[in-house]
Amino acid sequence: MPIRTNRGRTAVYRRLWGWPLRSPTHFVISLVIVVAAATGIGLLLPDPPPEREVPQAQTTTQRQPSGTASGPTTSAAPRITTNPLAAPVPAAPAAEALTVAEAWAKAFVTHPDGISDQQWLSGLRPHSTEEQMAVLGTVDPGNVAPSAVTGKATAANATTSSVEVTVPTDKGSIKLYVIRVPDQGWRVSYYTPVE
């Protein structure tokens, strides 16, 4: 059996581990130190990343018919039907969307010398979404290269709620994205010059 001495490394370790058990006061102090250390470590650790929201599918609840009149009546458990969000349905381009695209393009290229930004924007407002108007508010009409529409608008991709339209101008074509806005009709939501 080894002889225990008060010297050396093991003696120091024995005193450290044995200190909390010497008295109830030592035990309470040790417990407070451990809790404070754990709290401090918890505060220093980074927060976990937030969980991403998954779009909820639309659900409907339908009850199945109960038992027949001649037999005992049983109540059936509800049946849940999940309807995923529908993809846009391809459709023929709406004539109103093409009309709005042509009117927007004519207002866009109309910027004679001396026209103010507000006058130019007021011509585009009836045919643009609010988001598009915010973008157009940053455009200087003097920097718009085209000055005339040179042909009819043609549709490329169309669904029941959006149409991609190309309008030819004297400085190349402009591609417009026209969408159906509830209670407002068709509006241009985005434009870009065609390379």
Secondary structure, 3 states (H helix, E strand, C coil): CCCCCCCCHHHHHHHHHHHHHCCHHHHHHHHHHHHHHHHHHHHHCCCCCCCCCCCCCEEEEECCCCCCCCCCCCCCCCEEEEECCCCCCECCCCHHHHHHHHHHHHHHHCCCCCCCHHHHHHHHHHHECHHHHHHHCCCCHHHCCCCCECCCCEEEEEECCEEEEEEEECCEEEEEEEEEECCCEEEEEEEEECC
